[in-house]
Amino acid sequence: TNLDESEKNENFGFSCLHYSVSEASGSLRITILNKKGVASSVHVTTIDDAAIAGDDYEKVDKTIHFK
């Protein structure tokens, strides 16, 4: 609800919109949905907020390719 319609991606989305994880869990799995089910790519990156890359989590900055 925080994104303007022009910022939403018609090809990709997430199976869950809110995530919470404790430091003790060690990892978090986020599912990216390929809404149209066609070969394509999407770039994903993490953004610091309450957690800081390098201190609290491993930064992600890569392109994911769907076949």
PDB file of N, H, CA, C and O in Angstrom:
ATOM      1  N   THR A   1       0.812  -1.210   0.000  1.00  0.00           N
ATOM      2  CA  THR A   1       0.000   0.000   0.000  1.00  0.00           C
ATOM      3  C   THR A   1       0.847   1.263   0.000  1.00  0.00           C
ATOM      4  O   THR A   1       0.330   2.354  -0.240  1.00  0.00           O
ATOM      5  N   ASN A   2       2.147   1.129   0.267  1.00  0.00           N
ATOM      6  H   ASN A   2       2.567   0.243   0.462  1.00  0.00           H
ATOM      7  CA  ASN A   2       3.017   2.303   0.280  1.00  0.00           C
ATOM      8  C   ASN A   2       3.512   2.689  -1.100  1.00  0.00           C
ATOM      9  O   ASN A   2       4.057   3.779  -1.277  1.00  0.00           O
ATOM     10  N   LEU A   3       3.334   1.821  -2.074  1.00  0.00           N
ATOM     11  H   LEU A   3       2.892   0.936  -1.930  1.00  0.00           H
ATOM     12  CA  LEU A   3       3.813   2.093  -3.421  1.00  0.00           C
ATOM     13  C   LEU A   3       2.720   2.700  -4.284  1.00  0.00           C
ATOM     14  O   LEU A   3       1.563   2.280  -4.237  1.00  0.00           O
ATOM     15  N   ASP A   4       3.099   3.674  -5.056  1.00  0.00           N
ATOM     16  H   ASP A   4       4.039   4.015  -5.095  1.00  0.00           H
ATOM     17  CA  ASP A   4       2.203   4.222  -6.060  1.00  0.00           C
ATOM     18  C   ASP A   4       2.021   3.158  -7.141  1.00  0.00           C
ATOM     19  O   ASP A   4       2.936   2.372  -7.390  1.00  0.00           O
ATOM     20  N   GLU A   5       0.873   3.122  -7.777  1.00  0.00           N
ATOM     21  H   GLU A   5       0.129   3.759  -7.575  1.00  0.00           H
ATOM     22  CA  GLU A   5       0.605   2.121  -8.826  1.00  0.00           C
ATOM     23  C   GLU A   5       1.683   2.120  -9.907  1.00  0.00           C
ATOM     24  O   GLU A   5       2.004   1.063 -10.450  1.00  0.00           O
ATOM     25  N   SER A   6       2.243   3.274 -10.226  1.00  0.00           N
ATOM     26  H   SER A   6       1.982   4.133  -9.785  1.00  0.00           H
ATOM     27  CA  SER A   6       3.273   3.354 -11.264  1.00  0.00           C
ATOM     28  C   SER A   6       4.578   2.689 -10.834  1.00  0.00           C
ATOM     29  O   SER A   6       5.422   2.390 -11.679  1.00  0.00           O
ATOM     30  N   GLU A   7       4.755   2.454  -9.533  1.00  0.00           N
ATOM     31  H   GLU A   7       4.069   2.697  -8.847  1.00  0.00           H
ATOM     32  CA  GLU A   7       5.969   1.816  -9.018  1.00  0.00           C
ATOM     33  C   GLU A   7       5.832   0.296  -8.876  1.00  0.00           C
ATOM     34  O   GLU A   7       6.828  -0.398  -8.673  1.00  0.00           O
ATOM     35  N   LYS A   8       4.620  -0.217  -8.980  1.00  0.00           N
ATOM     36  H   LYS A   8       3.811   0.347  -9.145  1.00  0.00           H
ATOM     37  CA  LYS A   8       4.403  -1.649  -8.833  1.00  0.00           C
ATOM     38  C   LYS A   8       4.812  -2.377 -10.110  1.00  0.00           C
ATOM     39  O   LYS A   8       4.643  -1.858 -11.213  1.00  0.00           O
ATOM     40  N   ASN A   9       5.346  -3.576  -9.950  1.00  0.00           N
ATOM     41  H   ASN A   9       5.483  -3.998  -9.054  1.00  0.00           H
ATOM     42  CA  ASN A   9       5.816  -4.363 -11.082  1.00  0.00           C
ATOM     43  C   ASN A   9       4.736  -5.342 -11.518  1.00  0.00           C
ATOM     44  O   ASN A   9       4.290  -6.166 -10.720  1.00  0.00           O
ATOM     45  N   GLU A  10       4.314  -5.263 -12.763  1.00  0.00           N
ATOM     46  H   GLU A  10       4.676  -4.593 -13.411  1.00  0.00           H
ATOM     47  CA  GLU A  10       3.253  -6.141 -13.253  1.00  0.00           C
ATOM     48  C   GLU A  10       3.743  -7.566 -13.502  1.00  0.00           C
ATOM     49  O   GLU A  10       2.929  -8.479 -13.640  1.00  0.00           O
ATOM     50  N   ASN A  11       5.063  -7.772 -13.560  1.00  0.00           N
ATOM     51  H   ASN A  11       5.725  -7.031 -13.448  1.00  0.00           H
ATOM     52  CA  ASN A  11       5.610  -9.097 -13.860  1.00  0.00           C
ATOM     53  C   ASN A  11       6.039  -9.883 -12.624  1.00  0.00           C
ATOM     54  O   ASN A  11       6.029 -11.114 -12.644  1.00  0.00           O
ATOM     55  N   PHE A  12       6.417  -9.188 -11.548  1.00  0.00           N
ATOM     56  H   PHE A  12       6.425  -8.188 -11.532  1.00  0.00           H
ATOM     57  CA  PHE A  12       6.961  -9.861 -10.367  1.00  0.00           C
ATOM     58  C   PHE A  12       6.283  -9.372  -9.102  1.00  0.00           C
ATOM     59  O   PHE A  12       5.763  -8.257  -9.049  1.00  0.00           O
ATOM     60  N   GLY A  13       6.294 -10.220  -8.087  1.00  0.00           N
ATOM     61  H   GLY A  13       6.717 -11.126  -8.131  1.00  0.00           H
ATOM     62  CA  GLY A  13       5.746  -9.874  -6.784  1.00  0.00           C
ATOM     63  C   GLY A  13       6.316 -10.812  -5.736  1.00  0.00           C
ATOM     64  O   GLY A  13       7.233 -11.585  -6.014  1.00  0.00           O
ATOM     65  N   PHE A  14       5.771 -10.741  -4.540  1.00  0.00           N
ATOM     66  H   PHE A  14       5.026 -10.113  -4.315  1.00  0.00           H
ATOM     67  CA  PHE A  14       6.224 -11.575  -3.426  1.00  0.00           C
ATOM     68  C   PHE A  14       5.044 -12.369  -2.882  1.00  0.00           C
ATOM     69  O   PHE A  14       3.905 -11.905  -2.923  1.00  0.00           O
ATOM     70  N   SER A  15       5.321 -13.573  -2.369  1.00  0.00           N
ATOM     71  H   SER A  15       6.246 -13.950  -2.335  1.00  0.00           H
ATOM     72  CA  SER A  15       4.255 -14.389  -1.807  1.00  0.00           C
ATOM     73  C   SER A  15       3.795 -13.843  -0.460  1.00  0.00           C
ATOM     74  O   SER A  15       2.690 -14.153  -0.015  1.00  0.00           O
ATOM     75  N   CYS A  16       4.622 -13.040   0.190  1.00  0.00           N
ATOM     76  H   CYS A  16       5.520 -12.789  -0.172  1.00  0.00           H
ATOM     77  CA  CYS A  16       4.293 -12.414   1.471  1.00  0.00           C
ATOM     78  C   CYS A  16       4.806 -10.980   1.419  1.00  0.00           C
ATOM     79  O   CYS A  16       5.880 -10.729   0.873  1.00  0.00           O
ATOM     80  N   LEU A  17       4.062 -10.048   1.972  1.00  0.00           N
ATOM     81  H   LEU A  17       3.189 -10.252   2.415  1.00  0.00           H
ATOM     82  CA  LEU A  17       4.470  -8.642   1.897  1.00  0.00           C
ATOM     83  C   LEU A  17       5.165  -8.144   3.155  1.00  0.00           C
ATOM     84  O   LEU A  17       5.759  -7.065   3.137  1.00  0.00           O
ATOM     85  N   HIS A  18       5.108  -8.901   4.246  1.00  0.00           N
ATOM     86  H   HIS A  18       4.626  -9.777   4.260  1.00  0.00           H
ATOM     87  CA  HIS A  18       5.747  -8.489   5.495  1.00  0.00           C
ATOM     88  C   HIS A  18       6.520  -9.669   6.060  1.00  0.00           C
ATOM     89  O   HIS A  18       5.982 -10.772   6.165  1.00  0.00           O
ATOM     90  N   TYR A  19       7.766  -9.448   6.420  1.00  0.00           N
ATOM     91  H   TYR A  19       8.203  -8.553   6.335  1.00  0.00           H
ATOM     92  CA  TYR A  19       8.607 -10.501   6.958  1.00  0.00           C
ATOM     93  C   TYR A  19       9.159 -10.062   8.310  1.00  0.00           C
ATOM     94  O   TYR A  19       9.433  -8.883   8.531  1.00  0.00           O
ATOM     95  N   SER A  20       9.316 -11.021   9.202  1.00  0.00           N
ATOM     96  H   SER A  20       9.093 -11.979   9.022  1.00  0.00           H
ATOM     97  CA  SER A  20       9.936 -10.784  10.490  1.00  0.00           C
ATOM     98  C   SER A  20      10.800 -11.995  10.798  1.00  0.00           C
ATOM     99  O   SER A  20      10.380 -13.135  10.599  1.00  0.00           O
ATOM    100  N   VAL A  21      11.994 -11.748  11.279  1.00  0.00           N
ATOM    101  H   VAL A  21      12.335 -10.822  11.441  1.00  0.00           H
ATOM    102  CA  VAL A  21      12.904 -12.855  11.559  1.00  0.00           C
ATOM    103  C   VAL A  21      13.752 -12.498  12.771  1.00  0.00           C
ATOM    104  O   VAL A  21      14.175 -11.353  12.929  1.00  0.00           O
ATOM    105  N   SER A  22      13.998 -13.490  13.630  1.00  0.00           N
ATOM    106  H   SER A  22      13.654 -14.420  13.502  1.00  0.00           H
ATOM    107  CA  SER A  22      14.874 -13.258  14.778  1.00  0.00           C
ATOM    108  C   SER A  22      16.318 -13.537  14.361  1.00  0.00           C
ATOM    109  O   SER A  22      16.564 -14.317  13.441  1.00  0.00           O
ATOM    110  N   GLU A  23      17.249 -12.909  15.029  1.00  0.00           N
ATOM    111  H   GLU A  23      17.049 -12.276  15.777  1.00  0.00           H
ATOM    112  CA  GLU A  23      18.662 -13.124  14.706  1.00  0.00           C
ATOM    113  C   GLU A  23      19.070 -14.571  14.919  1.00  0.00           C
ATOM    114  O   GLU A  23      19.979 -15.059  14.247  1.00  0.00           O
ATOM    115  N   ALA A  24      18.420 -15.262  15.833  1.00  0.00           N
ATOM    116  H   ALA A  24      17.681 -14.865  16.378  1.00  0.00           H
ATOM    117  CA  ALA A  24      18.763 -16.645  16.143  1.00  0.00           C
ATOM    118  C   ALA A  24      18.400 -17.614  15.018  1.00  0.00           C
ATOM    119  O   ALA A  24      18.957 -18.710  14.948  1.00  0.00           O
ATOM    120  N   SER A  25      17.472 -17.225  14.136  1.00  0.00           N
ATOM    121  H   SER A  25      17.020 -16.335  14.193  1.00  0.00           H
ATOM    122  CA  SER A  25      17.046 -18.144  13.076  1.00  0.00           C
ATOM    123  C   SER A  25      18.116 -18.351  12.019  1.00  0.00           C
ATOM    124  O   SER A  25      18.171 -19.419  11.409  1.00  0.00           O
ATOM    125  N   GLY A  26      18.953 -17.378  11.790  1.00  0.00           N
ATOM    126  H   GLY A  26      18.908 -16.511  12.286  1.00  0.00           H
ATOM    127  CA  GLY A  26      20.066 -17.529  10.868  1.00  0.00           C
ATOM    128  C   GLY A  26      19.771 -17.247   9.409  1.00  0.00           C
ATOM    129  O   GLY A  26      20.695 -16.955   8.650  1.00  0.00           O
ATOM    130  N   SER A  27      18.509 -17.323   8.986  1.00  0.00           N
ATOM    131  H   SER A  27      17.758 -17.560   9.603  1.00  0.00           H
ATOM    132  CA  SER A  27      18.202 -17.052   7.575  1.00  0.00           C
ATOM    133  C   SER A  27      16.724 -16.738   7.400  1.00  0.00           C
ATOM    134  O   SER A  27      15.901 -16.967   8.285  1.00  0.00           O
ATOM    135  N   LEU A  28      16.424 -16.207   6.231  1.00  0.00           N
ATOM    136  H   LEU A  28      17.093 -16.021   5.511  1.00  0.00           H
ATOM    137  CA  LEU A  28      15.051 -15.893   5.843  1.00  0.00           C
ATOM    138  C   LEU A  28      14.914 -16.212   4.369  1.00  0.00           C
ATOM    139  O   LEU A  28      15.757 -15.806   3.568  1.00  0.00           O
ATOM    140  N   ARG A  29      13.864 -16.934   3.997  1.00  0.00           N
ATOM    141  H   ARG A  29      13.180 -17.263   4.648  1.00  0.00           H
ATOM    142  CA  ARG A  29      13.610 -17.260   2.600  1.00  0.00           C
ATOM    143  C   ARG A  29      12.462 -16.391   2.103  1.00  0.00           C
ATOM    144  O   ARG A  29      11.390 -16.361   2.706  1.00  0.00           O
ATOM    145  N   ILE A  30      12.692 -15.691   1.009  1.00  0.00           N
ATOM    146  H   ILE A  30      13.563 -15.716   0.518  1.00  0.00           H
ATOM    147  CA  ILE A  30      11.676 -14.840   0.404  1.00  0.00           C
ATOM    148  C   ILE A  30      11.384 -15.375  -0.987  1.00  0.00           C
ATOM    149  O   ILE A  30      12.298 -15.552  -1.792  1.00  0.00           O
ATOM    150  N   THR A  31      10.117 -15.634  -1.273  1.00  0.00           N
ATOM    151  H   THR A  31       9.374 -15.491  -0.618  1.00  0.00           H
ATOM    152  CA  THR A  31       9.715 -16.171  -2.559  1.00  0.00           C
ATOM    153  C   THR A  31       9.316 -15.037  -3.497  1.00  0.00           C
ATOM    154  O   THR A  31       8.444 -14.231  -3.175  1.00  0.00           O
ATOM    155  N   ILE A  32       9.962 -14.984  -4.661  1.00  0.00           N
ATOM    156  H   ILE A  32      10.670 -15.640  -4.923  1.00  0.00           H
ATOM    157  CA  ILE A  32       9.631 -14.004  -5.695  1.00  0.00           C
ATOM    158  C   ILE A  32       8.715 -14.694  -6.700  1.00  0.00           C
ATOM    159  O   ILE A  32       9.044 -15.763  -7.215  1.00  0.00           O
ATOM    160  N   LEU A  33       7.584 -14.093  -6.975  1.00  0.00           N
ATOM    161  H   LEU A  33       7.316 -13.225  -6.556  1.00  0.00           H
ATOM    162  CA  LEU A  33       6.619 -14.664  -7.913  1.00  0.00           C
ATOM    163  C   LEU A  33       6.823 -14.100  -9.310  1.00  0.00           C
ATOM    164  O   LEU A  33       6.911 -12.886  -9.494  1.00  0.00           O
ATOM    165  N   ASN A  34       6.896 -14.982 -10.279  1.00  0.00           N
ATOM    166  H   ASN A  34       6.825 -15.968 -10.130  1.00  0.00           H
ATOM    167  CA  ASN A  34       6.923 -14.595 -11.686  1.00  0.00           C
ATOM    168  C   ASN A  34       5.462 -14.639 -12.129  1.00  0.00           C
ATOM    169  O   ASN A  34       4.977 -15.681 -12.571  1.00  0.00           O
ATOM    170  N   LYS A  35       4.761 -13.512 -12.012  1.00  0.00           N
ATOM    171  H   LYS A  35       5.155 -12.666 -11.653  1.00  0.00           H
ATOM    172  CA  LYS A  35       3.314 -13.457 -12.206  1.00  0.00           C
ATOM    173  C   LYS A  35       2.858 -13.950 -13.578  1.00  0.00           C
ATOM    174  O   LYS A  35       1.790 -14.553 -13.688  1.00  0.00           O
ATOM    175  N   LYS A  36       3.635 -13.709 -14.607  1.00  0.00           N
ATOM    176  H   LYS A  36       4.502 -13.219 -14.518  1.00  0.00           H
ATOM    177  CA  LYS A  36       3.226 -14.097 -15.961  1.00  0.00           C
ATOM    178  C   LYS A  36       3.798 -15.437 -16.386  1.00  0.00           C
ATOM    179  O   LYS A  36       3.392 -15.983 -17.412  1.00  0.00           O
ATOM    180  N   GLY A  37       4.747 -15.981 -15.605  1.00  0.00           N
ATOM    181  H   GLY A  37       5.077 -15.537 -14.773  1.00  0.00           H
ATOM    182  CA  GLY A  37       5.297 -17.300 -15.881  1.00  0.00           C
ATOM    183  C   GLY A  37       6.111 -17.392 -17.160  1.00  0.00           C
ATOM    184  O   GLY A  37       6.198 -18.461 -17.764  1.00  0.00           O
ATOM    185  N   VAL A  38       6.705 -16.291 -17.577  1.00  0.00           N
ATOM    186  H   VAL A  38       6.635 -15.422 -17.086  1.00  0.00           H
ATOM    187  CA  VAL A  38       7.508 -16.294 -18.797  1.00  0.00           C
ATOM    188  C   VAL A  38       8.980 -16.054 -18.451  1.00  0.00           C
ATOM    189  O   VAL A  38       9.294 -15.550 -17.374  1.00  0.00           O
ATOM    190  N   ALA A  39       9.870 -16.415 -19.361  1.00  0.00           N
ATOM    191  H   ALA A  39       9.615 -16.825 -20.237  1.00  0.00           H
ATOM    192  CA  ALA A  39      11.297 -16.191 -19.157  1.00  0.00           C
ATOM    193  C   ALA A  39      11.553 -14.688 -19.020  1.00  0.00           C
ATOM    194  O   ALA A  39      11.150 -13.894 -19.871  1.00  0.00           O
ATOM    195  N   SER A  40      12.219 -14.324 -17.949  1.00  0.00           N
ATOM    196  H   SER A  40      12.546 -14.969 -17.258  1.00  0.00           H
ATOM    197  CA  SER A  40      12.523 -12.915 -17.701  1.00  0.00           C
ATOM    198  C   SER A  40      13.493 -12.807 -16.541  1.00  0.00           C
ATOM    199  O   SER A  40      13.877 -13.816 -15.949  1.00  0.00           O
ATOM    200  N   SER A  41      13.886 -11.599 -16.218  1.00  0.00           N
ATOM    201  H   SER A  41      13.574 -10.779 -16.699  1.00  0.00           H
ATOM    202  CA  SER A  41      14.841 -11.358 -15.135  1.00  0.00           C
ATOM    203  C   SER A  41      14.356 -10.216 -14.269  1.00  0.00           C
ATOM    204  O   SER A  41      13.623  -9.338 -14.726  1.00  0.00           O
ATOM    205  N   VAL A  42      14.775 -10.236 -13.003  1.00  0.00           N
ATOM    206  H   VAL A  42      15.371 -10.949 -12.633  1.00  0.00           H
ATOM    207  CA  VAL A  42      14.457  -9.165 -12.069  1.00  0.00           C
ATOM    208  C   VAL A  42      15.683  -8.919 -11.190  1.00  0.00           C
ATOM    209  O   VAL A  42      16.354  -9.861 -10.768  1.00  0.00           O
ATOM    210  N   HIS A  43      15.963  -7.662 -10.923  1.00  0.00           N
ATOM    211  H   HIS A  43      15.418  -6.897 -11.266  1.00  0.00           H
ATOM    212  CA  HIS A  43      17.080  -7.310 -10.046  1.00  0.00           C
ATOM    213  C   HIS A  43      16.542  -7.110  -8.638  1.00  0.00           C
ATOM    214  O   HIS A  43      15.538  -6.425  -8.443  1.00  0.00           O
ATOM    215  N   VAL A  44      17.209  -7.709  -7.659  1.00  0.00           N
ATOM    216  H   VAL A  44      18.024  -8.266  -7.817  1.00  0.00           H
ATOM    217  CA  VAL A  44      16.802  -7.568  -6.261  1.00  0.00           C
ATOM    218  C   VAL A  44      17.957  -7.019  -5.439  1.00  0.00           C
ATOM    219  O   VAL A  44      19.118  -7.347  -5.682  1.00  0.00           O
ATOM    220  N   THR A  45      17.629  -6.190  -4.474  1.00  0.00           N
ATOM    221  H   THR A  45      16.686  -5.924  -4.277  1.00  0.00           H
ATOM    222  CA  THR A  45      18.645  -5.653  -3.573  1.00  0.00           C
ATOM    223  C   THR A  45      18.021  -5.399  -2.210  1.00  0.00           C
ATOM    224  O   THR A  45      16.832  -5.094  -2.113  1.00  0.00           O
ATOM    225  N   THR A  46      18.820  -5.524  -1.159  1.00  0.00           N
ATOM    226  H   THR A  46      19.785  -5.772  -1.238  1.00  0.00           H
ATOM    227  CA  THR A  46      18.354  -5.212   0.184  1.00  0.00           C
ATOM    228  C   THR A  46      18.637  -3.746   0.480  1.00  0.00           C
ATOM    229  O   THR A  46      19.543  -3.145  -0.097  1.00  0.00           O
ATOM    230  N   ILE A  47      17.854  -3.185   1.384  1.00  0.00           N
ATOM    231  H   ILE A  47      17.118  -3.673   1.853  1.00  0.00           H
ATOM    232  CA  ILE A  47      18.020  -1.791   1.788  1.00  0.00           C
ATOM    233  C   ILE A  47      18.063  -1.741   3.307  1.00  0.00           C
ATOM    234  O   ILE A  47      17.204  -2.316   3.976  1.00  0.00           O
ATOM    235  N   ASP A  48      19.053  -1.062   3.847  1.00  0.00           N
ATOM    236  H   ASP A  48      19.750  -0.595   3.304  1.00  0.00           H
ATOM    237  CA  ASP A  48      19.171  -0.934   5.298  1.00  0.00           C
ATOM    238  C   ASP A  48      18.019  -0.122   5.878  1.00  0.00           C
ATOM    239  O   ASP A  48      17.539   0.837   5.274  1.00  0.00           O
ATOM    240  N   ASP A  49      17.592  -0.535   7.066  1.00  0.00           N
ATOM    241  H   ASP A  49      17.982  -1.315   7.557  1.00  0.00           H
ATOM    242  CA  ASP A  49      16.599   0.207   7.850  1.00  0.00           C
ATOM    243  C   ASP A  49      16.959  -0.058   9.302  1.00  0.00           C
ATOM    244  O   ASP A  49      17.983   0.433   9.777  1.00  0.00           O
ATOM    245  N   ALA A  50      16.141  -0.823  10.019  1.00  0.00           N
ATOM    246  H   ALA A  50      15.309  -1.222   9.633  1.00  0.00           H
ATOM    247  CA  ALA A  50      16.471  -1.162  11.398  1.00  0.00           C
ATOM    248  C   ALA A  50      17.673  -2.107  11.444  1.00  0.00           C
ATOM    249  O   ALA A  50      18.455  -2.076  12.395  1.00  0.00           O
ATOM    250  N   ALA A  51      17.816  -2.944  10.419  1.00  0.00           N
ATOM    251  H   ALA A  51      17.181  -2.969   9.647  1.00  0.00           H
ATOM    252  CA  ALA A  51      18.965  -3.840  10.295  1.00  0.00           C
ATOM    253  C   ALA A  51      19.956  -3.236   9.308  1.00  0.00           C
ATOM    254  O   ALA A  51      19.569  -2.604   8.325  1.00  0.00           O
ATOM    255  N   ILE A  52      21.238  -3.441   9.585  1.00  0.00           N
ATOM    256  H   ILE A  52      21.553  -3.955  10.383  1.00  0.00           H
ATOM    257  CA  ILE A  52      22.307  -2.860   8.778  1.00  0.00           C
ATOM    258  C   ILE A  52      23.113  -3.975   8.117  1.00  0.00           C
ATOM    259  O   ILE A  52      23.558  -4.911   8.780  1.00  0.00           O
ATOM    260  N   ALA A  53      23.297  -3.861   6.786  1.00  0.00           N
ATOM    261  H   ALA A  53      22.936  -3.100   6.247  1.00  0.00           H
ATOM    262  CA  ALA A  53      24.089  -4.851   6.040  1.00  0.00           C
ATOM    263  C   ALA A  53      25.497  -4.904   6.611  1.00  0.00           C
ATOM    264  O   ALA A  53      26.092  -3.875   6.930  1.00  0.00           O
ATOM    265  N   GLY A  54      26.015  -6.104   6.733  1.00  0.00           N
ATOM    266  H   GLY A  54      25.532  -6.940   6.474  1.00  0.00           H
ATOM    267  CA  GLY A  54      27.358  -6.290   7.274  1.00  0.00           C
ATOM    268  C   GLY A  54      27.355  -6.473   8.783  1.00  0.00           C
ATOM    269  O   GLY A  54      28.201  -7.192   9.316  1.00  0.00           O
ATOM    270  N   ASP A  55      26.424  -5.839   9.478  1.00  0.00           N
ATOM    271  H   ASP A  55      25.737  -5.255   9.045  1.00  0.00           H
ATOM    272  CA  ASP A  55      26.292  -6.008  10.927  1.00  0.00           C
ATOM    273  C   ASP A  55      25.185  -7.004  11.268  1.00  0.00           C
ATOM    274  O   ASP A  55      25.364  -7.878  12.117  1.00  0.00           O
ATOM    275  N   ASP A  56      24.044  -6.864  10.600  1.00  0.00           N
ATOM    276  H   ASP A  56      23.898  -6.155   9.910  1.00  0.00           H
ATOM    277  CA  ASP A  56      22.867  -7.654  10.949  1.00  0.00           C
ATOM    278  C   ASP A  56      22.473  -8.680   9.897  1.00  0.00           C
ATOM    279  O   ASP A  56      21.787  -9.652  10.214  1.00  0.00           O
ATOM    280  N   TYR A  57      22.887  -8.484   8.669  1.00  0.00           N
ATOM    281  H   TYR A  57      23.444  -7.694   8.411  1.00  0.00           H
ATOM    282  CA  TYR A  57      22.524  -9.407   7.595  1.00  0.00           C
ATOM    283  C   TYR A  57      23.516  -9.280   6.450  1.00  0.00           C
ATOM    284  O   TYR A  57      24.295  -8.330   6.386  1.00  0.00           O
ATOM    285  N   GLU A  58      23.474 -10.266   5.536  1.00  0.00           N
ATOM    286  H   GLU A  58      22.840 -11.038   5.589  1.00  0.00           H
ATOM    287  CA  GLU A  58      24.310 -10.224   4.334  1.00  0.00           C
ATOM    288  C   GLU A  58      23.552  -9.497   3.236  1.00  0.00           C
ATOM    289  O   GLU A  58      22.423  -9.862   2.909  1.00  0.00           O
ATOM    290  N   LYS A  59      24.163  -8.478   2.671  1.00  0.00           N
ATOM    291  H   LYS A  59      25.080  -8.180   2.937  1.00  0.00           H
ATOM    292  CA  LYS A  59      23.533  -7.688   1.617  1.00  0.00           C
ATOM    293  C   LYS A  59      23.285  -8.552   0.380  1.00  0.00           C
ATOM    294  O   LYS A  59      24.105  -9.403   0.032  1.00  0.00           O
ATOM    295  N   VAL A  60      22.162  -8.328  -0.270  1.00  0.00           N
ATOM    296  H   VAL A  60      21.497  -7.638   0.012  1.00  0.00           H
ATOM    297  CA  VAL A  60      21.820  -8.988  -1.534  1.00  0.00           C
ATOM    298  C   VAL A  60      21.729  -7.909  -2.595  1.00  0.00           C
ATOM    299  O   VAL A  60      21.063  -6.894  -2.393  1.00  0.00           O
ATOM    300  N   ASP A  61      22.384  -8.114  -3.714  1.00  0.00           N
ATOM    301  H   ASP A  61      22.925  -8.939  -3.878  1.00  0.00           H
ATOM    302  CA  ASP A  61      22.333  -7.178  -4.853  1.00  0.00           C
ATOM    303  C   ASP A  61      22.662  -7.979  -6.111  1.00  0.00           C
ATOM    304  O   ASP A  61      23.814  -8.036  -6.542  1.00  0.00           O
ATOM    305  N   LYS A  62      21.618  -8.604  -6.699  1.00  0.00           N
ATOM    306  H   LYS A  62      20.683  -8.558  -6.349  1.00  0.00           H
ATOM    307  CA  LYS A  62      21.865  -9.453  -7.859  1.00  0.00           C
ATOM    308  C   LYS A  62      20.637  -9.548  -8.750  1.00  0.00           C
ATOM    309  O   LYS A  62      19.542  -9.127  -8.377  1.00  0.00           O
ATOM    310  N   THR A  63      20.842 -10.103  -9.918  1.00  0.00           N
ATOM    311  H   THR A  63      21.731 -10.445 -10.220  1.00  0.00           H
ATOM    312  CA  THR A  63      19.764 -10.315 -10.873  1.00  0.00           C
ATOM    313  C   THR A  63      19.374 -11.796 -10.834  1.00  0.00           C
ATOM    314  O   THR A  63      20.228 -12.681 -10.867  1.00  0.00           O
ATOM    315  N   ILE A  64      18.078 -12.037 -10.762  1.00  0.00           N
ATOM    316  H   ILE A  64      17.384 -11.318 -10.735  1.00  0.00           H
ATOM    317  CA  ILE A  64      17.547 -13.401 -10.756  1.00  0.00           C
ATOM    318  C   ILE A  64      16.889 -13.641 -12.110  1.00  0.00           C
ATOM    319  O   ILE A  64      16.083 -12.837 -12.578  1.00  0.00           O
ATOM    320  N   HIS A  65      17.247 -14.763 -12.728  1.00  0.00           N
ATOM    321  H   HIS A  65      17.902 -15.416 -12.347  1.00  0.00           H
ATOM    322  CA  HIS A  65      16.739 -15.091 -14.066  1.00  0.00           C
ATOM    323  C   HIS A  65      15.726 -16.225 -13.954  1.00  0.00           C
ATOM    324  O   HIS A  65      16.012 -17.256 -13.347  1.00  0.00           O
ATOM    325  N   PHE A  66      14.553 -16.040 -14.533  1.00  0.00           N
ATOM    326  H   PHE A  66      14.320 -15.202 -15.026  1.00  0.00           H
ATOM    327  CA  PHE A  66      13.522 -17.063 -14.611  1.00  0.00           C
ATOM    328  C   PHE A  66      13.537 -17.661 -16.006  1.00  0.00           C
ATOM    329  O   PHE A  66      13.554 -16.927 -16.995  1.00  0.00           O
ATOM    330  N   LYS A  67      13.531 -18.991 -16.100  1.00  0.00           N
ATOM    331  H   LYS A  67      13.517 -19.587 -15.297  1.00  0.00           H
ATOM    332  CA  LYS A  67      13.532 -19.671 -17.393  1.00  0.00           C
ATOM    333  C   LYS A  67      12.121 -19.943 -17.861  1.00  0.00           C
ATOM    334  O   LYS A  67      11.925 -20.512 -18.935  1.00  0.00           O
TER     335      LYS A  67
END
